[in-house]
């Protein structure tokens, strides 16, 4: 009997210890350590995009001429203009900012100080000489403490708002994770307060077609369309520079052509082919992977954004920009999501740790009013230090290989002379990658098989057919615009 009681007490003690261990594991050792869950270091907090703020609207639907009869009918209360014993010195053009009541219904609320005006209709108080809370139609508030956000920095495309409340739970939580000894000297290195970026430019209304408009005509006076196909084959397929392409045409085919004429042909071909590439109905899966790489334009860094479908390996979104901001990222995402009517189930968008991607996803959520909502899975660093990197590293390596493939064709150019040259070269290279280039993982076949291109026996002929398909796409798009206008 004593042994049974001893075993029961031992089991109860073990049960208690197991419960304490489970609580410790759940609190300090998460089973899946997601990237940017603030478990690595507080310094990574600056790469994190905070949730959306609370928006308080200050819009009054009722006006003074609607409120007066409403009060009279509902409460049997008649609101008459102010009875004044002396002349009122309120400006004649002064009105109530909420109900728009005119001067006869306004009076000074602070006597001789004359700093505050009271409206007799809606009982609103406001100051006519200073900016007041009604100067804007809305106010941004912190989602954690409801404190009004203050604008602190005005960037090129957005304004940064910050919650300066030192009693904010978000600020207190981040402050506890920082080393106190390091905080005194390096507080500026940590992102502790809530921050929101308010964009001043609507990137969702900008035109995705950024190719140059001054392209030459395809009416050949000296050469023919076969020479155009040869120029495209040498420059894009083989990755030669403009001068090397002109030299190859002269040495191999005996065709004397200048490198500037080659550039003109490529620019015209890009204008024709780009609409077909951008509007092609790609077979898209549920995993996108994105990355950006840099190029040189007259010695200055430019950036190219790629978005690839992980299943078909096709480039479904691309953008060239002179900066690494959020705007070009949004433009590339718009091009990628243009091929989707709705987000597929279990959709994944995989990128690196750059904060532009989650910020762009947040802007898609705002623009679509909650219809387009997806999270960015961020793969950090070069080693698999967490569960996210182990699971999604192969997708990140796909887009890195794509960057190296493009760099291999870009490197012989030794940089571009202007952004137009970089633009049309990128458009033609994407067309080659998606429709003409054989890929090893696809058994050395093209990624997207177009039946018309199979009729051409050589590469110059396929480029000519691509130009024809692009012209037909331009014609269809113009007819659709005309029908929508009518």
Number of C-alpha atoms within 10 A of each C-alpha: 5 7 8 9 10 11 11 12 12 12 12 12 12 12 12 11 12 12 12 11 12 11 12 12 12 10 9 9 12 11 9 9 16 17 19 20 11 15 15 12 12 19 14 17 19 16 14 19 19 17 14 17 20 16 14 13 12 15 13 11 8 13 15 19 12 11 16 16 15 15 14 12 11 8 9 10 12 12 14 11 13 13 9 9 6 6 6 13 10 16 9 10 7 14 19 25 20 20 21 17 20 15 19 17 19 23 21 19 16 11 10 7 8 15 14 16 22 18 26 19 21 18 13 14 19 21 16 17 9 10 10 12 13 15 10 11 11 13 16 22 21 26 18 15 15 16 17 20 21 17 16 12 12 13 12 10 15 16 16 16 22 21 26 17 18 11 10 18 14 18 19 14 12 17 18 11 13 16 11 11 8 10 13 9 9 9 14 9 14 17 18 24 21 24 24 23 20 16 16 12 12 11 18 14 8 10 8 15 12 13 19 15 10 11 16 14 10 12 9 10 6 6 11 11 16 13 18 23 23 22 27 28 21 20 25 23 18 11 20 21 20 21 17 16 24 23 18 19 19 14 11 8 11 10 14 12 19 15 17 12 15 20 21 17 21 25 24 21 28 25 25 22 26 25 19 20 23 24 16 13 13 18 12 19 17 14 16 26 26 26 23 20 17 18 20 20 19 13 11 11 15 20 19 23 21 25 27 25 24 23 13 16 23 20 25 27 24 26 23 26 18 16 13 19 16 19 20 22 28 21 22 22 23 18 19 21 15 15 17 14 7 10 15 12 8 8 15 18 22 25 25 18 20 16 17 21 26 23 21 21 20 21 22 20 16 14 13 10 10 11 12 16 15 17 13 21 21 24 27 19 11 9 10 14 13 14 15 17 22 12 11 17 19 12 22 21 13 17 25 17 11 18 18 12 12 16 14 12 18 22 14 13 17 13 18 19 13 11 18 18 18 21 20 23 20 21 23 24 22 24 21 20 22 21 21 22 17 15 14 9 10 11 9 10 14 18 21 18 12 12 8 11 19 12 11 14 9 12 17 20 20 20 28 21 19 25 21 16 19 23 19 16 21 19 12 12 14 12 12 12 11 10 9 8 7 6
